Amino acid sequence: MNEKIRILKVIHLAICAGTIIVYFILGQNSITNLKIPTIDSTSIVYLAIPILAFGLSNFLFKLRLKQIDPKLKPEEKLPLYQAASITRWAILEGSAFVILFLKPDFIAFGILIILYLIFLRPTEEKINNDLSN
């Protein structure tokens, strides 16, 4: 089981590292002006992106976890947990890229998404806790 958890950790690290590298390379001009931009009616959509990504990723993650049969052994649950986690991370990563490419002024919100993505690092304790609930 530790081998499969390690694979999940490597996938998470690759997603986080890739996103951070792209933000570092493409967002250098915006990072120097790291401030909260003025929000008007035309930019409210870009403010909704991180909020929707957070909500949708958590909703889909929990929905996929509920579909796992509780009678399965932990080793059998892990691939399903891995798929749910990757779905969650992909939504967050995608929303960070959408912000970076469509509205670089909102890069601060993209960085918050990346910090949350880093916070979601899989550990054996988190996995057992998520699978037992």
C-alpha positions in Angstrom: 0.0 0.0 0.0 2.9 2.4 0.7 4.1 1.9 -2.9 0.7 3.1 -4.2 0.6 6.0 -1.8 4.1 7.0 -3.0 2.9 6.9 -6.6 0.0 9.3 -5.6 2.5 11.6 -3.9 4.7 11.7 -7.1 1.6 12.5 -9.2 0.7 15.3 -6.8 4.3 16.6 -6.7 4.4 16.7 -10.6 1.1 18.6 -10.8 2.2 21.1 -8.2 5.7 21.5 -9.6 4.4 21.9 -13.2 1.9 24.6 -12.1 4.5 26.5 -10.1 7.0 26.4 -12.9 4.5 27.7 -15.4 3.4 30.5 -13.0 7.1 31.4 -12.4 7.9 31.6 -16.1 4.7 33.1 -17.6 3.7 35.2 -14.6 6.9 37.1 -13.9 5.5 40.4 -15.0 2.3 39.9 -13.0 4.0 38.7 -9.9 6.1 41.9 -9.6 2.7 43.8 -9.5 1.2 41.4 -7.0 -1.8 43.3 -5.8 -5.5 42.8 -5.6 -6.9 44.3 -8.8 -10.0 46.5 -8.9 -13.0 44.3 -9.3 -15.8 45.6 -11.6 -18.7 43.9 -13.3 -16.6 42.7 -16.2 -14.0 41.0 -14.0 -16.3 39.4 -11.5 -16.2 36.2 -13.6 -12.5 35.9 -12.9 -13.1 36.2 -9.2 -15.6 33.4 -9.4 -13.2 31.0 -11.0 -11.3 30.1 -7.8 -14.4 29.9 -5.8 -16.1 27.6 -8.3 -13.0 25.5 -8.7 -12.7 25.0 -4.9 -16.4 24.1 -4.6 -16.5 21.9 -7.7 -13.3 20.0 -6.9 -14.4 19.2 -3.4 -17.9 18.2 -4.5 -16.6 15.8 -7.2 -14.0 14.4 -4.8 -16.6 13.6 -2.1 -19.0 12.3 -4.7 -16.5 9.9 -6.0 -15.5 8.8 -2.5 -19.2 8.1 -1.7 -19.3 5.7 -4.7 -16.6 3.5 -3.2 -17.9 0.3 -1.7 -17.1 0.4 2.1 -16.7 -3.4 2.0 -13.6 -3.3 -0.1 -10.2 -3.7 1.3 -8.1 -0.6 1.7 -5.8 -1.8 -1.1 -8.8 -2.0 -3.4 -10.1 1.4 -2.5 -6.8 3.2 -3.2 -7.1 3.3 -7.0 -10.6 4.8 -6.7 -9.2 7.3 -4.2 -6.4 8.1 -6.6 -8.8 8.8 -9.4 -10.9 11.1 -7.2 -7.8 12.9 -6.1 -6.5 13.4 -9.6 -9.9 14.8 -10.6 -9.8 17.2 -7.7 -6.2 18.4 -8.5 -6.9 18.7 -12.2 -9.8 21.1 -11.6 -7.7 23.2 -9.3 -4.7 23.2 -11.7 -7.0 24.0 -14.7 -8.5 27.0 -12.9 -5.1 28.3 -11.9 -4.1 28.2 -15.6 -7.3 29.8 -16.7 -6.6 32.7 -14.4 -3.0 33.0 -15.6 -3.8 33.0 -19.3 -7.1 34.9 -19.4 -6.6 37.5 -16.6 -3.0 37.8 -15.4 -4.0 40.7 -13.2 -5.7 38.2 -10.9 -2.5 36.1 -10.4 -2.9 36.5 -6.6 -6.0 34.3 -6.8 -4.1 31.7 -8.9 -1.4 31.6 -6.3 -4.0 31.0 -3.6 -5.3 28.0 -5.7 -1.7 26.7 -5.9 -1.2 27.0 -2.2 -4.4 25.1 -1.6 -3.3 22.5 -4.1 0.0 22.1 -2.2 -2.0 21.8 1.1 -3.9 18.8 -0.4 -0.7 16.7 -0.4 -1.7 13.1 0.1 -0.5 11.4 3.3 -1.4 8.0 4.7 -3.3 9.6 7.5 -5.4 11.8 5.2 -6.1 8.9 2.9 -7.3 6.7 5.7 -9.4 9.5 7.1 -11.0 10.3 3.7 -11.7 6.6 3.0 -13.2 6.0 6.5 -15.7 8.8 6.2 
